[in-house]
Amino acid sequence: MGVTTAAERAEAVRLRQRFLDLGAQNVDCAILQPAETLLDLYGEDIRARTYVTQDPSRGEVMLRPDFTVPVVQMHMETGAAPSRYTYCGEVFRRQEDHPERPAEYFQVGYELFADDDPAQADAEVFAVFADALAGYDLRAVTGDIGILTAAVMALEISEPRRAALMRHIWRPRRFRALLDRFSGRAPLPPSRKALLKDAKTVATAPMIGLRSEAEIAARVAALRADAAEGPLCRSQVQLIDALLAVRETCSFALEHLHDIAVDLPGLVPAVNRFEQRCNALAARGIDVSALEFEASYGRSSMEYYDGFVFGFVPAQRPDLPPIATGGRYDALTQRLGGGRAAPAVGGVIRPGLLLQLEGVA
């Protein structure tokens, strides 16, 4: 699993003290968390990345994969905006894609719940992390999941297709496969062709698996409706491709996104929010003309972020994961708050990785 060293714990406490000095409230979260909450949020995919076990009285529980979900639950029950929280402790995640990386490690976090000015809140959190990490050779990169979300919402496409793209925004390969299929650039899988060709044979075949006849019939009907819709307009696919290819400094990215929004007007509000954030970052002394922006950043590893995202990457250590990551997660607060949102943005630092950069661990 990995062993937390005394040096890592001391570094975590030092970083947490920085956040306490900024007025954040320290919070503790149980190591064993109810599995039901995360399974409801992310589906069964989360099992592949977490450690789940059975408790005789509590049912399924999992070792804490991060702090954000329990902090949001706590805030939605007792907190008021603005509120700032900090924490430190172990998290546990399976590393099937990177078995050389530890499955247990420390996180130190800073979370801000504030609903009056999202751009200012985003800028505050980013500046807090930039200041804490200023002495290290790290490359800062930012993104905005909300811009891609707005682009998908602006497409002239059926609601089932839109829902499928929205569901897989955080799965780049699946998102690309769907976009290629909806645009006609990729053929239907053979299994789907068989369903569309001979639905009667499928309906009379022996029942195998967990799906009922009604579920199979509904699936066939959905596939036929999708096939009848025809391909997505090529120009709209090109706009999505152009958006996903944006990778430059914030200043140039803003110009590029404004150009794309001319042909995709639904993108305008999201691009305006990006511009407001750039202005707020500049007001805090961040050089946005040098700050990197990648439209696809955060899509493969930050499932609950739905707006601004950021990371700090070791410039000379490509073998290491990001030292710090963070972003905005308004939709998560709404889901955990039963429909009542509490706009929030935050992030975490991995102190063990900082020590590796220093040659301590």
N, C-alpha and C positions, 0 to 999 in steps of 0.2 A: 504493500500500500504506500510505503514511503514513511520516513521518520522526520518529524518536525524537530529541528535543532533549537538549542537555547538561543543561538544567534538569530534565527528566524523569528522566534517569539519576541526577542528584544527589539528587533527591527519593526515588527508589527506594532508593538506598543508605542514605539517612537512615532510612527506614522499616525497612529490613532490619536496621539496627543496633539499633533498638528491640527487635526480636525476638531478636537475638543476645544482647542484654543480659538477656533473660528466660531464657536458657539454651538457646535453640534452636540446632541444628546447621545450618550452611549447607550446601546441596547444590546441585550443578550438574546440569542435565539437557540432553541433546543436543537441538539444534534440530530435527534430522531424527529422527522417531520411526517405528517400524514401523507401517504402516497396519493390518496384520492384527489387532493387539490392539484398536484402537478399533472396527474394523469388526465384530469378534466381539462386542464389548460392546454396540454401538448399532445395528448393521445398516447398510445402505446409506444411510440417511438422513444419516449423518455426512458423507458426501461433499459434500452441499449446503452444509456450513458450514465445510469445511476445504480446504486446498490439498494435493492428492495428486499425486504424481509417481512415475515409475518409475526405480529404481536398477538398473544392470546386474548387480550382485552381491547386493543385498539385497532385490530385488523392490519391491513398492509401499511407499513411505514418504510421510509427510505432515509438513508444517511443524507444529511443536509448537502444538496448539490450547490447551493448558493444561499445568500442571505436576503436577496431582494424580495422574494415572495413572502416570507414571514414578516419582514419589515413592513411591507405594504399592508398585510393583514392587521398588524398591530396599529398602524397609523389610521386605517379606515375605521377601527373601533374606538380609538381614543384621541387621535391627533387633530390638530387644527393647522391651517396654513397661515403663514409660512412655518415650516418645521424642518429642522436639519438633524440628521441622525448619523452616527458613526458606529462601527463595530469591528471586531477582528476575531478570527478563529478559523478552525479547519473546515474545509469543504472536501467532498468526496465525489469523484467522477471517474467512470470507466474510461480507459484510454485505448480502445481497441484499434484505432487508426494510428496511434503513436504509443506503442507499448513501452517505449523507452522513457516516457514521461511519467512522473509520479501520479498516482490516483488520489493521494491525500496531500493537500497543501494548504497554506494559510492565505486568507484574503483579508484585506483591510478596506473598508468602504466608507463612502460619504454619499448621503442621499438628501436631496432637497425637494420638499413638497411645497410648491408655490403656484398659484393659479392666476396671478395678476399680470405677469409679463413673461411668457415662455422664453423669448429671446434673451432676456436678461438672466433668467435662471440657467439656461443652457450655457451662457457665457460665464456665469459665476462658477459652475461646476467644472467646466473645462479649465478655467484659469486656476482654480484650486489645485487640480491635478498637475497642470503644467508647472506651477510653482513648486509643488512637492517633489517633482522629478527633474527640476531644472539642472541639477548637478550631474546628470547622467547623459551618456551619448545615446539619446533616443530620438526617433523620428516620429513626429505626431502626424496622424492622418485622421481625417473626418469624413463623414458621409451623412446621408439623410434618407432613411427608409421611407419617410413620408412623401418624398418626391416621386419615388417609384410607385408607391401606393396611389398617389393622385393621378399618375399617368395611366395606370390600369383602370381606375375608375372613370377616366375620360375616354376610354376606347369605345368605339361603336361596335358593341359585341353583346351577345345574349347574356342574361344574368347567370345561367349555369356556367358558361365559359368564364365570365368575370370572377365568379366565386372560386372556380378551380385555380385561376391564376393568383388570386389573392391568398388562397390557402397555401400556395407553394412559393410565395415571395422569398421565404427564408430557406428554400431548397433550390439553389440556382440551377442545378442540372435538370430537375423536374420542371421547373418554370420554363427553361429553354425548350425542353421537349414538348411541353404543352403549346408554347408559342409557335414552334415549328409545325406542329400538327394542325393547330387552328388556322394557320396561314397557308396550309397546303404544301409547305416545304418538306414535310416528312410524311410518309404514308402511315395509314392506320396499322397498329400491330395485328399480326395474323389472327390472334384470338378474337379481337374485336370485329375483324372482317367476317369471321365465321359466325359470330352472333348476329350480325346484320344480315348475312346471307340466308341463314336458315334458322330463324328464331323458333319456328314450329318444332323442329327436331330437338332443339335445346330444351324446350318446354316439356317435351314428352320423354326425355332421357331420364335415367335413374337419378334420384337425388343424391348428390355426394357433397359433403362439406356442410357448412353451417347456415348457408343462405336458404331462405324459404322460396317457394314458387313465386310468391308475390314480390319478393325482393329481386329475384332474377328477372321477372317480367318488367318491373320498374326500371331495372338497369338496361334492358334491351330497348325499352321505350325512350330512355334518355339518350342512348347511343344513336338511335334512329333520328331523334330530333336534332342532335348535334350534327349528324351527317347531312341532314336536310338544310342546315343553316348556311353551308357554303364557307369558303375561305375568308379569313379576316383580310381586310383591305391591306394591300402591300405597303402603301404609304404609311399606314399606322404602325405596322411592324417595323418599318425603317426608323420611325420616330423612337420607338422603344429601344431599338438597337443603338441609335445615336445617343440616347439618354444613358444606357448602360455603359457606353464607351467613354463617358466623360471622366477624365482622370487628369487633373491639373491643379494648379493652385486655386484657392477659393475665389480670387478676383477674376481669373480667366474662366473658371467654371461658372460663375454667376453670369457672365456675358453669354457663354455657350447655352446655358439653360434658358435664358431670356429668348434666345434665338429659337430654340426648340418650342418654347411656349407659344410663339407666334402661330405655329401650325397645330398646336395642341392646347387650346385656351384653358382647358381644365387644369393645366399645370400652373397657371399664373399664381393662385394663392399660395401654393407650396413654395414656389420660387421666391415670392415676396417674403415669406417667412425666413427663407434662407438668407435673403439680403438683410433682413432685420437682425438676424443672428450675427452676420458678418460685422454689421455696424456695432453691435453690442460687444463682440469680441475685440474689435479695434479700440473701443472706448476703455477696455481693460488692459490695453497695452499689448495685445496679441497682434503680430504682424500677419494679417490675413493675405497679404500679397505673397507671402512665402508659405503659408499653411496649406497643406495638401488636402484635396477633396477627391474622393472616389465615389461615384454614384452607386457602385455595387458593394461598397464597404459595409461589413457587418451582416451580410445576408446569410452567411453559412454558420455563424456561431452565436448570434445574439437574438434568439427567437422572440423574446418579449419586447424588444425595442421597436418602436413604431415611428420614430422621428429622428432627431439628431443622434448620431453615433460617433464615437471617437475611440482611438487607441493610441498607445505609445509603444513603438516597436524598437527593439534593440538594433541600432544601425549596423553594428559590426558582428552581430550574432544571429544570423538567419535560422540557426538551428533551434533557437528559443521561441516560445510563443510570446504574444504581446505581454509586456510588463504590466500594463494597465488597460482596461477597457471600460466603456460606459456609454450612456445614452439616455434617451427619453422613453418612458414607458406609460403613457397616459392610458392606453387601452387596457393594460393590465390592472391599473387601479380601478377602472370601471367594472371590469369583470369580477374582481375580488370584492368590490364594494357594492355588489348587487345592483349595478346600474348607476351608482353615485360615483362620479370621477373625482380624483384629487391629483391634478397634473403633477408629474414628478420626473426628475432627472437625477442620475447618480452614476457612480462607477466604483471600480475596485482596483486595488493594486496588489500584486503578488510579491511580498517582501522577500521570499526565497529566491526569486529571480533577480531581484536587485543585488542580493548578496553574491549571486553567481557572477554578475557583472563586475563586482568589486573583487572577486577572487576569494571571498570569505567562505562560500559554501559551494 
